[in-house]
Amino acid sequence: MGRVRAVAYREGDSVRLAGRHGTDYTARFPEVAEALAGVPGPLILDGEIVVMLGGRPSFSALQGRIHRTRPASVRAGATAAPALFIAFDVLYTDRPLLTEPYLQRRAVLESLDLERPRLRVPPTWTSVTDAYGWTREHQLEGLIAKRADSPYTPGTRTRHWTKIKHLKTADVVLGGWLPGGTTGTTVRAVLVGAPVEPGRLTFVGSVGTGFATAERRALAATLRRLATPVSPFTGGAGALGLPRGTEVRFVRPELRAEVEFLELTPAGRLRHPVW
């Protein structure tokens, strides 16, 4: 979670930050609420809450903020790792804007003077190639391509908006797997690592997506032939970060694979790896 999707409501003297599933983030990010209180209303903005580290949104820094609820802890977090609200659409000002074309909503958004501390409006391009190059250069996750004439459709995924991600690849070694299915004859996820010495791996992640159904069964059959009672991962079972009681089957670290991922976390784990 490098960012938190949120809608900002500004009306009268009140500000509210609501998450995608209705979670109220107002008290968790008081610095953002305070910044929005300085913007004239009424106003409804769609955007994201991020915590920047090294000039880009940080997954780990946001994780350090998102679960804080005690006032003293929230204040300490806001001081150590202040958040930003990045507004990428406007849904209401003095009138509803949902049915107006994106370009008109964007013009309204740019007229709101949101470039101030703790608030930002992201740049926009008419060329996908230019947008792709700029976001990749700045090591962002990707970009959203929007039809210029598209309306805003709350709570609905449409073909008017397309997410384009910047994915990296990594060569990893399989060191274990989690059985799936009622009889454990398919792969639910594979545990992968990076070699540190012959036969030993540093755990870098669990990969559970990107498999075809037939591939899960075939891979399970292959991995059963490499079974070993000893974990090839350094650091013991706790280093895998799996829930207690999870059935893990270890294998000799002989198979290599290529996975796609968004970024490496500060702990050296692959974020959102895909087979």
C-alpha positions in Angstrom: 0.0 0.0 0.0 2.1 2.9 -1.3 -1.0 5.1 -1.2 -4.5 5.3 0.2 -7.4 6.2 -2.1 -9.6 8.8 -0.4 -12.3 11.3 -1.1 -12.0 14.6 0.6 -15.2 16.4 1.7 -15.0 20.2 2.4 -18.2 21.9 3.6 -18.7 24.8 5.9 -16.1 24.4 8.7 -15.8 20.7 8.3 -13.3 18.4 6.5 -13.7 14.6 6.1 -11.3 12.1 4.5 -13.1 8.9 3.6 -11.5 5.7 2.3 -12.7 3.5 -0.5 -14.7 1.3 1.9 -15.9 4.1 4.1 -13.0 4.2 6.6 -12.7 7.7 8.1 -9.0 8.8 7.8 -9.6 12.4 9.0 -8.2 11.9 12.5 -5.3 9.7 11.3 -4.0 12.4 9.0 -4.7 15.7 10.8 -2.0 17.6 8.7 -4.0 16.8 5.6 -7.3 17.7 7.1 -5.8 21.0 8.3 -4.5 21.8 4.8 -7.9 21.1 3.3 -9.6 23.3 5.8 -7.8 26.3 4.2 -9.4 25.6 0.8 -12.7 27.3 0.2 -15.7 25.0 -0.1 -18.0 23.4 -0.7 -15.8 20.9 -2.4 -15.5 17.1 -3.0 -12.1 15.9 -4.3 -11.0 12.4 -5.3 -7.4 11.6 -4.6 -4.8 9.7 -2.7 -3.0 10.1 0.6 0.7 9.4 0.4 3.8 9.7 2.5 6.9 10.8 0.5 10.4 9.4 1.1 13.2 10.4 -1.2 10.9 12.2 -3.5 8.5 9.4 -4.1 5.6 7.7 -2.3 6.8 5.3 0.3 5.0 2.0 1.0 6.8 1.5 4.4 6.4 5.1 5.5 2.6 5.0 4.8 2.3 1.7 6.6 3.9 3.4 9.6 1.0 5.9 9.6 -2.1 4.2 8.4 -2.8 2.1 11.5 -2.1 4.8 14.2 -5.3 5.8 16.0 -4.1 7.0 19.5 -3.8 10.9 19.4 -0.2 11.0 20.7 0.9 8.3 18.2 -0.9 10.2 15.4 0.8 13.4 16.3 4.2 11.8 16.4 3.6 10.2 13.0 2.5 13.4 11.5 5.6 15.1 12.6 8.1 12.4 11.6 6.4 11.4 8.3 3.9 14.0 7.2 1.4 12.9 4.5 0.2 14.6 1.3 -3.2 14.6 -0.3 -2.8 14.3 -4.1 -6.1 15.4 -5.7 -6.6 14.0 -9.2 -10.3 14.8 -9.8 -13.0 17.1 -8.5 -16.5 15.9 -8.1 -18.3 18.9 -6.7 -17.8 22.6 -6.2 -20.8 24.8 -6.3 -22.5 22.2 -8.5 -22.1 18.5 -9.3 -19.4 17.8 -11.9 -19.7 14.0 -12.3 -21.2 14.1 -15.8 -18.9 16.8 -17.2 -16.0 15.6 -19.4 -12.7 14.9 -17.7 -10.9 17.9 -19.4 -13.5 20.3 -18.0 -13.2 18.8 -14.5 -9.4 19.0 -14.8 -9.7 22.7 -15.6 -11.8 23.2 -12.5 -9.3 21.3 -10.4 -6.4 23.4 -11.6 -8.3 26.6 -10.8 -8.7 25.6 -7.1 -5.2 26.7 -5.9 -4.4 23.3 -4.3 -0.6 23.7 -4.7 0.1 24.3 -1.1 1.8 22.5 1.8 0.3 19.0 2.2 -1.8 19.3 -1.0 -0.8 18.6 -4.6 -2.3 18.2 -8.0 -0.5 15.7 -10.2 0.8 16.7 -13.6 -1.0 15.7 -16.8 0.0 15.0 -20.4 -1.8 14.6 -23.7 0.9 12.0 -24.7 0.9 8.6 -23.0 4.5 8.1 -24.1 5.6 11.3 -22.3 3.6 10.4 -19.2 5.1 6.9 -19.2 8.6 8.2 -19.5 8.2 10.9 -16.8 6.7 8.5 -14.3 9.3 5.8 -14.9 12.1 8.4 -14.6 10.7 9.4 -11.2 10.4 5.8 -10.1 6.6 6.0 -9.6 4.4 2.9 -9.8 2.8 3.9 -13.1 0.1 6.2 -14.5 -3.6 6.4 -15.2 -4.6 7.1 -18.8 -8.1 8.7 -19.0 -10.3 9.5 -21.9 -10.5 13.3 -22.3 -14.3 13.1 -22.6 -15.0 10.6 -19.9 -17.5 11.3 -17.0 -16.8 10.3 -13.4 -18.6 7.1 -12.5 -18.4 6.5 -8.7 -17.6 3.0 -7.5 -17.4 1.6 -11.0 -14.4 0.4 -13.0 -14.8 1.5 -16.6 -12.7 1.3 -19.8 -12.5 5.1 -19.7 -9.6 4.9 -17.3 -6.6 2.5 -17.8 -3.9 1.8 -15.2 -0.4 1.3 -16.7 2.1 0.0 -14.2 5.9 0.1 -14.3 6.9 -3.5 -13.5 10.4 -4.8 -12.7 11.6 -8.4 -13.0 13.7 -10.5 -10.7 15.3 -13.9 -11.0 14.5 -15.8 -7.8 15.0 -19.3 -6.5 12.1 -21.5 -5.2 12.5 -22.6 -1.6 9.1 -23.7 -0.6 5.4 -23.6 -1.4 2.0 -23.4 0.2 -0.4 -26.3 -0.9 -3.8 -25.4 -2.2 -7.0 -27.3 -3.0 -8.8 -29.7 -0.8 -6.1 -32.4 -1.3 -3.1 -30.1 -1.4 -2.3 -31.0 -5.0 -2.0 -27.5 -6.4 0.2 -24.6 -5.6 -1.4 -21.7 -3.7 1.8 -19.7 -3.6 5.5 -20.3 -3.9 8.1 -19.0 -1.4 11.1 -17.5 -3.2 14.5 -16.2 -2.2 17.9 -14.9 -3.3 21.0 -17.1 -2.9 23.3 -16.1 -0.1 25.5 -19.3 -0.1 25.2 -22.8 -1.6 21.8 -24.2 -0.6 20.8 -21.2 1.4 18.4 -18.4 0.5 17.3 -15.1 1.9 13.5 -14.9 1.8 12.2 -12.2 -0.6 8.5 -13.0 -0.9 5.5 -15.2 -1.5 4.1 -15.3 -5.0 0.5 -16.4 -5.4 -0.7 -14.7 -8.6 0.0 -15.1 -12.3 -0.4 -18.9 -12.4 -2.8 -20.7 -14.8 -4.8 -23.5 -13.1 -3.0 -26.2 -15.0 0.3 -24.7 -14.1 -0.5 -24.7 -10.4 -1.1 -28.5 -10.6 2.0 -29.2 -12.7 4.3 -27.1 -10.5 3.0 -28.9 -7.4 4.0 -32.2 -8.9 7.4 -30.9 -9.7 8.0 -29.4 -6.3 6.9 -32.6 -4.5 9.9 -34.3 -6.1 12.2 -31.7 -4.5 10.7 -32.0 -1.0 13.0 -31.5 1.9 12.2 -31.4 5.7 14.8 -28.5 6.2 14.0 -24.9 5.3 16.5 -23.4 2.8 15.7 -19.9 4.1 17.9 -18.2 6.6 16.3 -16.7 9.7 14.0 -19.6 10.6 10.2 -19.8 10.1 9.7 -16.4 11.6 11.5 -14.8 8.7 8.8 -15.9 6.3 6.2 -13.7 8.0 3.4 -16.3 7.5 0.4 -16.7 9.9 0.9 -19.2 12.6 -0.3 -22.7 11.5 0.3 -22.1 7.8 1.3 -25.4 6.1 4.6 -24.9 4.4 6.4 -27.5 2.2 10.1 -26.8 1.7 12.0 -27.8 -1.4 15.7 -28.1 -2.3 16.6 -24.7 -3.9 17.2 -26.0 -7.4 14.5 -24.2 -9.5 14.8 -20.7 -10.7 12.0 -18.5 -11.9 11.4 -14.9 -13.1 8.8 -12.8 -11.4 7.5 -9.3 -11.9 7.1 -6.9 -9.0 6.5 -3.2 -8.3 9.4 -2.4 -6.0 11.6 -3.7 -3.2 10.5 -2.8 0.3 13.2 -1.5 2.8 13.2 -5.0 4.3 14.2 -6.4 0.9 10.8 -8.0 0.1 9.2 -8.0 -3.4 6.1 -5.8 -3.4 3.2 -7.3 -5.3 5.2 -10.1 -7.0 3.5 -11.9 -10.0 4.6 -15.3 -11.4 
